[in-house]
Amino acid sequence: MGDKRPAETLDGTPVTMAEGSPPPTAFLEVRDLRIHFPTDDGLVKSVDGLSFRLERGRTLGIVGESGSGKSVTSLGILGLHNRRNAKVSGEIWLDGQELVGASPEEVRRLRGRRMAMIFQDPLSSMHPFYTVGDQIIEAYRVHNDVSKKVARKHAVDMLGRVGIPKPERRVDDYPHQFSGGMRQRAMIAMALSCDPELLIADEPTTALDVTVQAQILDLIRDLQEEFNSAIIMITHDLGVVAELSDDILVMYAGRSVEQASVQDAFHRPLHPYTWGLLGSMPRLDRERSERLLPIKGTPPSLINVPAGCAFSPRCAYAELNEGRSETERPELAEVEPGHRVACHLPLERRRQIWETEILPKL
Amino acid sequence: MVSTPQTGAETSPAAGTGVSAAQAARPERGGEPLLAVEGLGKHFPVTAGLLRRQVAAVKAVDGVSFAVHKGETLGLVGESGCGKTTTGRMIMRLLDPSFGRITFEGTDITGLSQRQMRPLRRDLQMIFQDPYSSLNPRQTVGAIVGAPFRLQKIQTEQGVKKAVQDLLELVGLNPEHYNRYPHEFSGGQRQRIGIARTLALKPKLIIADEPVSALDVSIQAQVINLLEDLQDELDLTYVVIAHDLSVVRHISDRVAVMYLGKIVEIADRNDLYAEPMHPYTNALLSAVPIPDPDKRKGRERIRLSGDVPSPLDPPPACRFHTRCWKAQEICKQVEPPLVELRPGHHTACHFPENAPEGATELVAKAAAERDEAAATGEPVTLGEAKGGVRKV
């Protein structure tokens, strides 16, 4: 571990470039990603036109409720959707290589080595029949031509690195012999075993207790400093995002409604859905509010996404647009440097609503 | 009071309209508690060998005591495996306690049989965590919410259907959805169906086990607000079991913190969150991620190392000493009793934080008194229950 190699030279695969599209400048760039699932009930548009970029050493927090398309996006980047069931279009550029049009074999070679994933529930995403060590060794040997002995030593190293006590003994344990927090550490060890440049963490701490969550978040933060990897942190917990992320992407019904630096997103959010999320949370760092301010209604079905702005049926300010929200879909527009929002309300009005109506009640 | 179905059989005078909801919402703490738990414990046997001999016991709950007054909400927090759910299930008598006593409205219900418990089930109800597995997928909403009437053989004035529709309306669902099946509803709506069923018989005490943890943030807030409204309207008393400290602070009047089967701290909500005394409570609070990027730096954090020890073989004396940064020799030898260090604020720690002068001496004195009482076989008073009433 630790031998930082230049990305392309050991890769073996030539850098592919789709013709016509301008070369991306960011380490990871997602352009107009659409992931649709045809079902008997209709077309499920899980992700419907998502674009974002991410640099190395930075963390992007993707926030949204269940069914907003966060996890589908992450599986899409890793190329884990079955092409027979899912229709994927758009572009995903990882360090100059396009992934949507790449062959499954090409993506498979990148997966695990240049990009890796930490799943939410380590008990169901680790194989119960193999020891933790075997599973890390397997992942390492797929991408590195080394003997079992070397790989095993590497696995022990990695387990020690993520803070598992007595790694040389625990490497032969089965997943069920680990506690929840240790299992998640082992999962992180596995994901990091090939020193990936892009790490996608899908709700990495949701299944964990709060004290263990704090340990895991510390670990992810330390490892990022060490490996300088780009991290996509998918979560529904705004607290976790505020702790760890540099930038935030708020998803609703398969689209991004707000993208901003973590400072802007928490101090000057400009989308009514982001306001709703902030108002729904009881907070420990403020005076206890008498009442929470929930968002009315429920998230839409992804088969019948409301026309116009998907959030308009739940939005308290939709009527201020004289019906425009119901007919015309707002596009993501840059309102300030680095702050993009998809909303029809005039910007000044939104700033005023945030200052006078939302912020005082939080 | 809102219009809820009249349960034909009046259960007790308190269920009537004698007390207005507003009055009852702020209870007088002095009176007799609605629910009192004393030295309650549950040990699950671990058996081995051909004869299934007991070789060990999982000490899931090991002597907890608390009281809940009418109209108040007690929050029970702790990490997984601390025994909070087991405690809730024992109060409901879904699990038989290994030892200790549960008193509901002055009646000892610890030893009651299933049959004797049945009339009490009207007053004691539970809201479950998972709205997917706690509703029968093959029954309509009408059948699910109407089941309590059927099981308790209660006649309603205008029929069960009307009663169920009133309940659906009360929890914010469309009464016309009476004939639909659970899978046609979202998670938040299902949780409302579960709440409607809980409310059917106008219970006095509701045990809510992680009522919102399976729900999305925006839906979670809706359900929390609903629970608060129902409490005001129907004069309910809640025991809310949850792991989310922010949610617990929002809905509870008093909060009990559990660690490895024991209550380590119990206090008024504001006291507990403003000046936590037990090191474990301090650690828990400091571990909660704060949704404010500016507070990322400079926040004093207590990082606990390791995992919670196994309840099969909990550490001796103070159970937290293996992970506590303040632990000294005494913590490994003498179990700190739960002592009232400030009015209404009880803590079980030899070296509490934010404590008044002389706290350590007070705790030592209480521990000595307890050990003396145990040695002479005196009955153990509320607050500490080492080797309490043991049922064989």
Interface residues (C-beta under 8 A of the other chain):
Chain A: E65 S66 P165 S179 G180 G181 M182 D209 V210 T211 V212 Q213 A214 Q215 L217 D218 H236 D237 L238 G239 V240 V241 A242 E243 V262 Q263 F266 H267 G276 L277 L278 G279 S280 M281 P282 R283 L284 D285 R288 S289 R291 L292 L293 P294 I295 K296 T298 P299
Chain B: E79 S80 S186 G187 G188 Q189 D216 V217 S218 I219 Q220 A221 Q222 I224 N225 E228 H243 L245 S246 V247 R249 H250 R269 N270 Y273 A283 L284 L285 A287 V288 P289 I290 P291 D292 P293 D294 K295 R296 R301 R303 L304 G306 D307 V308
